[in-house]
Structures are given as structure tokens and as C-alpha cells.
Amino acid sequence: MWSRLQLGQRLQAWFESRLPRRDTVELTQRNVYILPTGAGWMLAATLLVLLVASINYQLNLGYLLTFLLTGAATVGMHVCHGNLRGLAMHLIAPHAAFAGASTAFDLQLSSQRKQPRPAIAVAVLGTGHWSWTDVPAQGTCRVQVGFAPQQRGVQPVPTLTLETRFPLGTFRVWTVWRPASTLVVYPRPEAHPPPLPPAQPVGAGQAQATQNHPTGEFDGVRAYRRGDPLKLVVWKKAAKNDELVSRDTVHAQRSELWLDLQQAGSGDLEHRLSRLCAWVLLAEKRGLDYGLRLGVQELAPGTGVAHQNRCLQALARY
């Protein structure tokens, strides 16, 4: 037998599967739902007690109070339902995110009604982290919805829900929305990655020997020449060898890194991708030329934000 949790999850999955995926939705009576809240049920019970007491004791003022409260609750129900009905929603293309990190995407809410729509809440279905906004009369507004994706890859934007309890809080009006857009989720960067693998000089066969450092810096030197700026003199070598040498800025070589999946340790695939993600961010921060090898897939060395995004997307889709 299924537990209550499993049954609820299956019912929710069945309900969501019946909703078409759209990036723009207009709310009508077909996709807006309403039910009393806890306060609404308490109000209904109170009205029932007032009605029974008024009938039993023949209280005319009791009838008046009961029917006034009932009328106010009925009007509040229609106002609450109309606060969502007719609202248009549009998803703005989300940006890529890292697995496990909080991210947000924007929604645009539009209203053609001549009255404002206050106290509208938006959240990812099932999270309970609400973002509140007011939609102006015959205007638009933007609201950010936050969530934290847990797995890397190209994923659909999670199912959203909008609700309002305006004006009395006795009724909850809500809708469920499945956007059609997808979200690229990068691997979670390793918190404390090992040092970058050794970089290789660009262009072998240079006349001057260079020293390769894991940071990608190369120390090309030559004999001191009259007129060399003092900042180019390698004073440590001069103190050690008692000979003046200068950095060779002409033949200094650039470095490039190859970040290879096979060199990212012996852990499982997700752990190695997490390490490569951290290495990509570190190499870009240091301004190095770096390439990426993922099996048969290879991205040529480069640098810059565009190159970093290409590498991260390759890690997310691998």
C-alpha cells in the first residue's frame, strides 16, 4: 500500500502532467482554483452557530449580524477570485545557475483591469518560499522567484504557483503554472580543489629557457643590458649568482592549461565534474588560457567570460 506522502506525490505528478507547458499564460476561470482557508472554515462555523442561536432565541439582531457577515464573506470570495482572474503571466528567460546555489528568475505580471491587484504571492510549487508583489492597474510588474537547483544538467524551469488571499484571508485562490523554458545548471564547484594542473608553454623551441609554474607564470630571463629598467632586473638571481639578469619581455611565453576529465581525480563522475568546474573558475580568475577535455569532446584554449560559459555549459551537458 502507498503511504500518504507517496499518494500525494503521485496525485501531484498526475495533476502537473495535465497542464501544458507555456511561457505565457492568462488566468481564466478554467485554471484558477478557490477553497476556504482555516480562517474561512472557522468563520463558516461561527456563522452557523450564530444562525442556530438566532433561530433558537428568535433574535432579530442575531439574524442581522449573521446575514451581514455572510454577505461580507460572499463579497470577499468574489473579490479574492477576481484578484487573480484575468492576470497575464510571462516568464523571462532564466540565467544559468550552479547546482546547490540559490538562484532566481524573473516573471512579468500584466493586468488590463482598472483596479490594482494587491497581495499576490509567487513561489516554486512545494517550496513555500513566497515572493509578494502588487500589480498596478492596467500595468505590469516584475517579481523574482528564488530556488536552489540540486542537480546539474539542462532542466525545465520548475512548476510555479501563484496565490492570493486578499481581502479577508478567508479564501485561498491559486493557480499552477508549468513554464516551457529550460534552465542550464552547472556542476557544483568543489569547495577546496587541488592546485591547477601544470600549464604548458605556447610555442615550443624558443631560444630562452622558461620555467613553468602551476600558476601559469613563466620566468624568461636574459643577460642584463645597459638601459634596462630596474623593475625588469631579477634581484633574487643577481643575489644568488652575483650576476645581473633581466626578464625577457620579448620572448616571454604565454601559458595555457588543459583541464582534462581524466586528470580530475579518481572519484565518481559528479565529483570530477565538480573539480573541473572549480578549476575553470580558478583559471578564469587568474586570466590564464585554458582548454577543456571531456572524453572525445574538446574545447580549444581561450580566456574570457564567453569561453568560461562555454566550458561550464559543456560540463553541465556532459
Contacts in CASP RR format, 6 or more apart in sequence:
PFRMAT RR
TARGET T0000
AUTHOR 0000-0000-0000
METHOD contacts of the structure
MODEL  1
MWSRLQLGQRLQAWFESRLPRRDTVELTQRNVYILPTGAGWMLAATLLVL
LVASINYQLNLGYLLTFLLTGAATVGMHVCHGNLRGLAMHLIAPHAAFAG
ASTAFDLQLSSQRKQPRPAIAVAVLGTGHWSWTDVPAQGTCRVQVGFAPQ
QRGVQPVPTLTLETRFPLGTFRVWTVWRPASTLVVYPRPEAHPPPLPPAQ
PVGAGQAQATQNHPTGEFDGVRAYRRGDPLKLVVWKKAAKNDELVSRDTV
HAQRSELWLDLQQAGSGDLEHRLSRLCAWVLLAEKRGLDYGLRLGVQELA
PGTGVAHQNRCLQALARY
2 10 0 8 1.000
12 125 0 8 1.000
15 176 0 8 1.000
16 125 0 8 1.000
16 159 0 8 1.000
16 176 0 8 1.000
16 178 0 8 1.000
19 159 0 8 1.000
19 176 0 8 1.000
19 177 0 8 1.000
19 178 0 8 1.000
20 178 0 8 1.000
21 156 0 8 1.000
21 178 0 8 1.000
21 179 0 8 1.000
21 180 0 8 1.000
22 177 0 8 1.000
22 178 0 8 1.000
22 179 0 8 1.000
22 180 0 8 1.000
23 90 0 8 1.000
23 91 0 8 1.000
23 179 0 8 1.000
23 180 0 8 1.000
23 181 0 8 1.000
24 88 0 8 1.000
24 89 0 8 1.000
24 90 0 8 1.000
24 91 0 8 1.000
25 31 0 8 1.000
25 88 0 8 1.000
25 89 0 8 1.000
25 177 0 8 1.000
26 86 0 8 1.000
26 87 0 8 1.000
26 88 0 8 1.000
26 89 0 8 1.000
27 84 0 8 1.000
27 85 0 8 1.000
27 86 0 8 1.000
27 87 0 8 1.000
27 88 0 8 1.000
27 89 0 8 1.000
27 162 0 8 1.000
27 175 0 8 1.000
28 85 0 8 1.000
28 86 0 8 1.000
29 85 0 8 1.000
31 175 0 8 1.000
31 176 0 8 1.000
32 81 0 8 1.000
32 84 0 8 1.000
32 85 0 8 1.000
32 173 0 8 1.000
32 174 0 8 1.000
32 175 0 8 1.000
33 173 0 8 1.000
33 174 0 8 1.000
33 175 0 8 1.000
34 77 0 8 1.000
34 80 0 8 1.000
34 81 0 8 1.000
34 171 0 8 1.000
34 172 0 8 1.000
34 173 0 8 1.000
34 174 0 8 1.000
35 171 0 8 1.000
35 172 0 8 1.000
36 44 0 8 1.000
36 170 0 8 1.000
36 171 0 8 1.000
36 172 0 8 1.000
37 165 0 8 1.000
37 169 0 8 1.000
37 170 0 8 1.000
37 171 0 8 1.000
37 172 0 8 1.000
39 169 0 8 1.000
39 170 0 8 1.000
40 73 0 8 1.000
40 169 0 8 1.000
40 170 0 8 1.000
40 171 0 8 1.000
43 69 0 8 1.000
43 73 0 8 1.000
43 170 0 8 1.000
44 73 0 8 1.000
46 69 0 8 1.000
47 66 0 8 1.000
47 69 0 8 1.000
47 70 0 8 1.000
47 73 0 8 1.000
50 62 0 8 1.000
50 65 0 8 1.000
50 66 0 8 1.000
50 69 0 8 1.000
51 63 0 8 1.000
51 66 0 8 1.000
53 59 0 8 1.000
53 62 0 8 1.000
54 60 0 8 1.000
54 62 0 8 1.000
54 63 0 8 1.000
54 66 0 8 1.000
72 168 0 8 1.000
73 168 0 8 1.000
73 170 0 8 1.000
76 167 0 8 1.000
76 168 0 8 1.000
76 170 0 8 1.000
76 171 0 8 1.000
77 170 0 8 1.000
77 171 0 8 1.000
79 166 0 8 1.000
79 167 0 8 1.000
80 164 0 8 1.000
80 165 0 8 1.000
80 166 0 8 1.000
80 167 0 8 1.000
80 168 0 8 1.000
80 169 0 8 1.000
80 170 0 8 1.000
80 171 0 8 1.000
80 173 0 8 1.000
81 171 0 8 1.000
81 173 0 8 1.000
82 173 0 8 1.000
83 117 0 8 1.000
83 118 0 8 1.000
83 119 0 8 1.000
83 120 0 8 1.000
83 164 0 8 1.000
83 166 0 8 1.000
83 173 0 8 1.000
84 117 0 8 1.000
84 120 0 8 1.000
84 162 0 8 1.000
84 163 0 8 1.000
84 164 0 8 1.000
84 173 0 8 1.000
84 174 0 8 1.000
84 175 0 8 1.000
86 111 0 8 1.000
86 112 0 8 1.000
86 113 0 8 1.000
87 109 0 8 1.000
87 110 0 8 1.000
87 111 0 8 1.000
87 117 0 8 1.000
87 120 0 8 1.000
87 135 0 8 1.000
87 162 0 8 1.000
88 109 0 8 1.000
88 110 0 8 1.000
88 111 0 8 1.000
88 112 0 8 1.000
89 107 0 8 1.000
89 108 0 8 1.000
89 109 0 8 1.000
89 110 0 8 1.000
89 162 0 8 1.000
89 177 0 8 1.000
90 107 0 8 1.000
90 108 0 8 1.000
90 110 0 8 1.000
91 105 0 8 1.000
91 106 0 8 1.000
91 107 0 8 1.000
91 108 0 8 1.000
91 157 0 8 1.000
91 179 0 8 1.000
91 181 0 8 1.000
92 105 0 8 1.000
92 106 0 8 1.000
92 107 0 8 1.000
92 108 0 8 1.000
92 142 0 8 1.000
93 181 0 8 1.000
94 103 0 8 1.000
94 105 0 8 1.000
94 106 0 8 1.000
94 157 0 8 1.000
94 181 0 8 1.000
94 183 0 8 1.000
95 103 0 8 1.000
95 105 0 8 1.000
96 183 0 8 1.000
96 184 0 8 1.000
96 185 0 8 1.000
96 186 0 8 1.000
96 309 0 8 1.000
96 312 0 8 1.000
96 313 0 8 1.000
96 316 0 8 1.000
97 103 0 8 1.000
97 149 0 8 1.000
97 183 0 8 1.000
97 184 0 8 1.000
97 185 0 8 1.000
97 186 0 8 1.000
98 185 0 8 1.000
98 186 0 8 1.000
98 187 0 8 1.000
98 188 0 8 1.000
98 189 0 8 1.000
98 277 0 8 1.000
99 149 0 8 1.000
99 150 0 8 1.000
99 151 0 8 1.000
99 152 0 8 1.000
99 185 0 8 1.000
99 186 0 8 1.000
99 187 0 8 1.000
99 188 0 8 1.000
100 148 0 8 1.000
100 149 0 8 1.000
100 150 0 8 1.000
100 188 0 8 1.000
101 148 0 8 1.000
101 188 0 8 1.000
102 146 0 8 1.000
102 147 0 8 1.000
102 148 0 8 1.000
103 146 0 8 1.000
103 147 0 8 1.000
103 148 0 8 1.000
103 149 0 8 1.000
104 144 0 8 1.000
104 145 0 8 1.000
104 146 0 8 1.000
104 147 0 8 1.000
105 144 0 8 1.000
105 145 0 8 1.000
105 146 0 8 1.000
105 157 0 8 1.000
105 183 0 8 1.000
106 142 0 8 1.000
106 143 0 8 1.000
106 144 0 8 1.000
106 145 0 8 1.000
107 122 0 8 1.000
107 142 0 8 1.000
107 143 0 8 1.000
107 144 0 8 1.000
107 145 0 8 1.000
107 160 0 8 1.000
108 140 0 8 1.000
108 141 0 8 1.000
108 142 0 8 1.000
109 117 0 8 1.000
109 120 0 8 1.000
109 133 0 8 1.000
109 135 0 8 1.000
109 140 0 8 1.000
109 141 0 8 1.000
109 142 0 8 1.000
109 143 0 8 1.000
110 135 0 8 1.000
110 139 0 8 1.000
110 140 0 8 1.000
111 117 0 8 1.000
111 135 0 8 1.000
111 136 0 8 1.000
111 137 0 8 1.000
111 138 0 8 1.000
111 139 0 8 1.000
111 140 0 8 1.000
112 138 0 8 1.000
113 137 0 8 1.000
113 138 0 8 1.000
114 137 0 8 1.000
114 138 0 8 1.000
115 137 0 8 1.000
116 134 0 8 1.000
116 135 0 8 1.000
116 136 0 8 1.000
116 137 0 8 1.000
117 134 0 8 1.000
117 135 0 8 1.000
117 164 0 8 1.000
118 134 0 8 1.000
118 166 0 8 1.000
119 132 0 8 1.000
119 134 0 8 1.000
119 164 0 8 1.000
119 165 0 8 1.000
119 166 0 8 1.000
120 132 0 8 1.000
120 133 0 8 1.000
120 134 0 8 1.000
120 135 0 8 1.000
120 162 0 8 1.000
120 163 0 8 1.000
120 164 0 8 1.000
120 166 0 8 1.000
121 130 0 8 1.000
121 131 0 8 1.000
121 132 0 8 1.000
121 162 0 8 1.000
121 163 0 8 1.000
121 164 0 8 1.000
122 130 0 8 1.000
122 131 0 8 1.000
122 133 0 8 1.000
122 143 0 8 1.000
122 145 0 8 1.000
122 160 0 8 1.000
122 161 0 8 1.000
122 162 0 8 1.000
123 129 0 8 1.000
123 130 0 8 1.000
123 131 0 8 1.000
123 145 0 8 1.000
123 160 0 8 1.000
123 161 0 8 1.000
124 145 0 8 1.000
124 146 0 8 1.000
124 147 0 8 1.000
124 158 0 8 1.000
124 159 0 8 1.000
124 160 0 8 1.000
124 161 0 8 1.000
125 158 0 8 1.000
125 159 0 8 1.000
125 160 0 8 1.000
125 161 0 8 1.000
125 176 0 8 1.000
126 161 0 8 1.000
127 147 0 8 1.000
129 146 0 8 1.000
129 147 0 8 1.000
131 143 0 8 1.000
131 144 0 8 1.000
131 145 0 8 1.000
131 146 0 8 1.000
133 141 0 8 1.000
133 143 0 8 1.000
134 141 0 8 1.000
135 141 0 8 1.000
145 160 0 8 1.000
147 158 0 8 1.000
149 155 0 8 1.000
149 183 0 8 1.000
149 185 0 8 1.000
151 185 0 8 1.000
152 185 0 8 1.000
152 186 0 8 1.000
152 187 0 8 1.000
152 188 0 8 1.000
152 270 0 8 1.000
152 273 0 8 1.000
152 315 0 8 1.000
152 316 0 8 1.000
153 184 0 8 1.000
153 185 0 8 1.000
153 316 0 8 1.000
153 317 0 8 1.000
154 182 0 8 1.000
154 183 0 8 1.000
154 184 0 8 1.000
154 185 0 8 1.000
154 316 0 8 1.000
154 317 0 8 1.000
155 182 0 8 1.000
155 183 0 8 1.000
155 185 0 8 1.000
156 178 0 8 1.000
156 179 0 8 1.000
156 180 0 8 1.000
156 181 0 8 1.000
156 182 0 8 1.000
156 183 0 8 1.000
157 179 0 8 1.000
157 180 0 8 1.000
157 181 0 8 1.000
157 182 0 8 1.000
157 183 0 8 1.000
159 176 0 8 1.000
159 177 0 8 1.000
159 178 0 8 1.000
160 176 0 8 1.000
160 177 0 8 1.000
160 178 0 8 1.000
160 179 0 8 1.000
161 174 0 8 1.000
161 175 0 8 1.000
161 176 0 8 1.000
161 177 0 8 1.000
162 174 0 8 1.000
162 175 0 8 1.000
162 177 0 8 1.000
163 172 0 8 1.000
163 173 0 8 1.000
163 174 0 8 1.000
163 175 0 8 1.000
164 172 0 8 1.000
164 173 0 8 1.000
164 174 0 8 1.000
165 171 0 8 1.000
165 172 0 8 1.000
165 173 0 8 1.000
184 313 0 8 1.000
184 316 0 8 1.000
184 317 0 8 1.000
185 316 0 8 1.000
186 277 0 8 1.000
186 312 0 8 1.000
186 313 0 8 1.000
186 315 0 8 1.000
186 316 0 8 1.000
187 270 0 8 1.000
187 273 0 8 1.000
187 274 0 8 1.000
187 276 0 8 1.000
187 277 0 8 1.000
187 315 0 8 1.000
187 316 0 8 1.000
188 274 0 8 1.000
188 277 0 8 1.000
189 274 0 8 1.000
189 277 0 8 1.000
189 278 0 8 1.000
189 281 0 8 1.000
190 271 0 8 1.000
190 274 0 8 1.000
190 275 0 8 1.000
190 277 0 8 1.000
190 278 0 8 1.000
191 278 0 8 1.000
193 275 0 8 1.000
193 278 0 8 1.000
193 279 0 8 1.000
193 282 0 8 1.000
194 275 0 8 1.000
195 214 0 8 1.000
196 214 0 8 1.000
196 215 0 8 1.000
196 216 0 8 1.000
196 257 0 8 1.000
196 259 0 8 1.000
196 279 0 8 1.000
196 282 0 8 1.000
196 283 0 8 1.000
196 288 0 8 1.000
197 214 0 8 1.000
197 257 0 8 1.000
197 258 0 8 1.000
197 259 0 8 1.000
197 260 0 8 1.000
197 263 0 8 1.000
197 279 0 8 1.000
198 212 0 8 1.000
198 214 0 8 1.000
199 212 0 8 1.000
199 213 0 8 1.000
199 214 0 8 1.000
199 215 0 8 1.000
199 216 0 8 1.000
199 255 0 8 1.000
199 256 0 8 1.000
199 257 0 8 1.000
199 288 0 8 1.000
200 212 0 8 1.000
200 255 0 8 1.000
200 256 0 8 1.000
200 257 0 8 1.000
200 258 0 8 1.000
201 210 0 8 1.000
201 212 0 8 1.000
201 218 0 8 1.000
201 253 0 8 1.000
201 254 0 8 1.000
201 255 0 8 1.000
202 253 0 8 1.000
202 254 0 8 1.000
202 255 0 8 1.000
202 256 0 8 1.000
202 289 0 8 1.000
203 253 0 8 1.000
206 251 0 8 1.000
206 253 0 8 1.000
207 251 0 8 1.000
208 220 0 8 1.000
208 221 0 8 1.000
208 222 0 8 1.000
208 248 0 8 1.000
208 251 0 8 1.000
209 220 0 8 1.000
210 218 0 8 1.000
210 219 0 8 1.000
210 220 0 8 1.000
210 252 0 8 1.000
210 253 0 8 1.000
211 218 0 8 1.000
211 219 0 8 1.000
211 220 0 8 1.000
212 218 0 8 1.000
212 255 0 8 1.000
213 219 0 8 1.000
215 286 0 8 1.000
216 255 0 8 1.000
216 257 0 8 1.000
216 286 0 8 1.000
216 288 0 8 1.000
217 255 0 8 1.000
218 252 0 8 1.000
218 253 0 8 1.000
218 254 0 8 1.000
218 255 0 8 1.000
219 234 0 8 1.000
219 247 0 8 1.000
220 247 0 8 1.000
220 248 0 8 1.000
220 251 0 8 1.000
220 252 0 8 1.000
220 253 0 8 1.000
221 234 0 8 1.000
221 237 0 8 1.000
221 245 0 8 1.000
221 246 0 8 1.000
221 247 0 8 1.000
221 248 0 8 1.000
222 245 0 8 1.000
222 246 0 8 1.000
222 247 0 8 1.000
222 248 0 8 1.000
222 251 0 8 1.000
223 243 0 8 1.000
223 244 0 8 1.000
223 245 0 8 1.000
223 246 0 8 1.000
224 233 0 8 1.000
224 244 0 8 1.000
224 245 0 8 1.000
224 246 0 8 1.000
225 246 0 8 1.000
228 246 0 8 1.000
232 246 0 8 1.000
232 247 0 8 1.000
232 249 0 8 1.000
233 244 0 8 1.000
233 245 0 8 1.000
233 246 0 8 1.000
234 245 0 8 1.000
234 246 0 8 1.000
234 247 0 8 1.000
237 243 0 8 1.000
237 245 0 8 1.000
238 244 0 8 1.000
238 245 0 8 1.000
254 289 0 8 1.000
255 288 0 8 1.000
255 289 0 8 1.000
256 288 0 8 1.000
256 289 0 8 1.000
256 290 0 8 1.000
256 291 0 8 1.000
256 301 0 8 1.000
256 302 0 8 1.000
257 279 0 8 1.000
257 283 0 8 1.000
257 288 0 8 1.000
257 289 0 8 1.000
257 290 0 8 1.000
257 291 0 8 1.000
257 301 0 8 1.000
258 290 0 8 1.000
258 291 0 8 1.000
258 292 0 8 1.000
258 293 0 8 1.000
258 301 0 8 1.000
259 276 0 8 1.000
259 279 0 8 1.000
259 280 0 8 1.000
259 283 0 8 1.000
259 290 0 8 1.000
259 291 0 8 1.000
259 292 0 8 1.000
259 293 0 8 1.000
259 311 0 8 1.000
260 293 0 8 1.000
261 272 0 8 1.000
261 273 0 8 1.000
261 276 0 8 1.000
261 293 0 8 1.000
261 294 0 8 1.000
261 295 0 8 1.000
262 293 0 8 1.000
262 295 0 8 1.000
264 272 0 8 1.000
264 273 0 8 1.000
264 275 0 8 1.000
264 276 0 8 1.000
264 279 0 8 1.000
265 271 0 8 1.000
265 272 0 8 1.000
265 275 0 8 1.000
273 315 0 8 1.000
273 318 0 8 1.000
276 292 0 8 1.000
276 315 0 8 1.000
277 312 0 8 1.000
277 315 0 8 1.000
279 290 0 8 1.000
280 290 0 8 1.000
280 292 0 8 1.000
280 308 0 8 1.000
280 311 0 8 1.000
280 312 0 8 1.000
280 315 0 8 1.000
281 308 0 8 1.000
283 290 0 8 1.000
284 290 0 8 1.000
284 303 0 8 1.000
284 304 0 8 1.000
284 305 0 8 1.000
284 307 0 8 1.000
284 308 0 8 1.000
287 303 0 8 1.000
287 304 0 8 1.000
288 303 0 8 1.000
289 301 0 8 1.000
289 302 0 8 1.000
289 303 0 8 1.000
290 301 0 8 1.000
290 302 0 8 1.000
290 303 0 8 1.000
290 311 0 8 1.000
291 298 0 8 1.000
291 299 0 8 1.000
291 300 0 8 1.000
291 301 0 8 1.000
291 302 0 8 1.000
291 311 0 8 1.000
292 298 0 8 1.000
292 299 0 8 1.000
292 311 0 8 1.000
292 314 0 8 1.000
292 315 0 8 1.000
293 299 0 8 1.000
294 314 0 8 1.000
294 315 0 8 1.000
294 318 0 8 1.000
297 314 0 8 1.000
297 318 0 8 1.000
299 307 0 8 1.000
299 310 0 8 1.000
299 311 0 8 1.000
299 314 0 8 1.000
END
